[in-house]
Amino acid sequence: MEKFPQKLASKISQRLKDNALRSLPKASQLVDFSSNDYLGLTKNEKIERQIQKNGATGSRLLTGNHELFDELEALLQSHHKAESALVFNSGYDANVGFFSSVPQRGDIVLYDELVHASIRDGIQMGHAKGYKFAHNDIGKLKEKLVSLRAQSSRDTEFYVVTESVFSMDGDSPDLKEMATFCAKNNCFLVVDEAHATGIFGKGTDLISELGLENDVFARIITFGKALGCHGAAILGSKQLKQYLVNFARSLIYTTALSPHSVAVILSAYQYLKKESSGICKQLYQNIDYFKQEIERFRISDKFIASNSAIQCVMISGNNKVKEIAGQLQQEGFDVKPILSPTVKEGAERLRFCLHTFNTNEEISQVLQSLKNYMAT
Ligand SMILES: Cc1ncc(COP(=O)(O)O)c(C=O)c1O
């Protein structure tokens, strides 16, 4: 069909005008400073890529619930110290499933203004009202809560949502203070751990590292990033699991992960359990080295403070940030620009994802070039 709605065409033209049109990139052979494979597990030959039968054949509630799911969920439960775990097909599905079904009509979801799109989409699909609070600002969260509570009925439940490592900033909230705040104010705390899964707390997550497992209502962990696989899980109480199995539409109305995918996640976890101290240490060393180098090059003031594998340098404007990313890519470094509207206009940035396999030489070289290009 040649006809295309004019309204859609003009939205595309606007993107083009803003130098923000997205397209699918070709597979890259460059030095990887952009994937989420923080621990390098996608390249690890010790992880068995077991071949099981092909597809799942149905939803987990019908024919798709292969026995490997039980094995994986038991492992996740003990590894992440949770009462229960429920596997979803992706982090997107887990967030949409949770937020569209758990908060009820009349409830209120207070979410950090920078939470992932999947959380926002889930809230929009549900019946509760969502209100954002300023990024990592517990003072502002408190103000919002006080004013909303004054207007709400006694049976309104309050959910507070944040990420343990923010995907586009690499920074973290003060999770201990947030947990104390939620306990004191009778709110359910939900933490998306996508970029902390496998990296912190001896290969677990940041909530586990901080010993806050019993202070959160739910954690979302994902396997598509440091675990090098695909899929996600919601960690929480047995009751929460039972609820989600009954009401989370993104779990119920979709074909389950294939047994092969579940087997690969199991293998990745078994490897992580044995090797986490070595590989996580290597990643932390690279993060420390990167941070030392941005100090040595005197560009640290342009970076968002972060202790995670995500390090972002602010370069305002889609044109400028795309230009510098292009220059680094020409030199062989795969560094991605983060453009508006993914981030606010003026808050465009280059995002460096650090991995176990990045060498000190690569880190020094890419930062030397970055410094040169930023100066021109
Ligand atoms: C914070 C956060 N949550 C959830 C997701 C979605 O996870 P998945 O890629 O497994 O769908 C992402 C992915 O980028 C993310 O960054």
The ligand as a MOL file (V3000), in Angstrom:
LIG
                    3D

  0  0  0     0  0            999 V3000
M  V30 BEGIN CTAB
M  V30 COUNTS 16 16 0 0 0
M  V30 BEGIN ATOM
M  V30 1 C 16.0470 0.1760 33.5640 0
M  V30 2 C 15.5320 -0.7760 32.5380 0
M  V30 3 N 14.4540 -1.5140 32.8300 0
M  V30 4 C 13.9470 -2.3840 31.9460 0
M  V30 5 C 14.5130 -2.5470 30.7000 0
M  V30 6 C 13.9130 -3.5100 29.7310 0
M  V30 7 O 14.6160 -4.7060 29.7770 0
M  V30 8 P 14.6140 -5.7120 28.5160 0
M  V30 9 O 15.6420 -5.1820 27.5730 0
M  V30 10 O 14.9440 -7.0360 29.0970 0
M  V30 11 O 13.2460 -5.6510 27.9290 0
M  V30 12 C 15.6410 -1.7980 30.3520 0
M  V30 13 C 16.2650 -1.9890 29.0250 0
M  V30 14 O 16.9370 -1.1930 28.4760 0
M  V30 15 C 16.1800 -0.8860 31.2960 0
M  V30 16 O 17.2350 -0.1360 31.0040 0
M  V30 END ATOM
M  V30 BEGIN BOND
M  V30 1 1 1 2
M  V30 2 1 2 3
M  V30 3 2 2 15
M  V30 4 2 3 4
M  V30 5 1 4 5
M  V30 6 1 5 6
M  V30 7 2 5 12
M  V30 8 1 6 7
M  V30 9 1 7 8
M  V30 10 2 8 9
M  V30 11 1 8 10
M  V30 12 1 8 11
M  V30 13 1 12 13
M  V30 14 1 12 15
M  V30 15 2 13 14
M  V30 16 1 15 16
M  V30 END BOND
M  V30 END CTAB
M  END
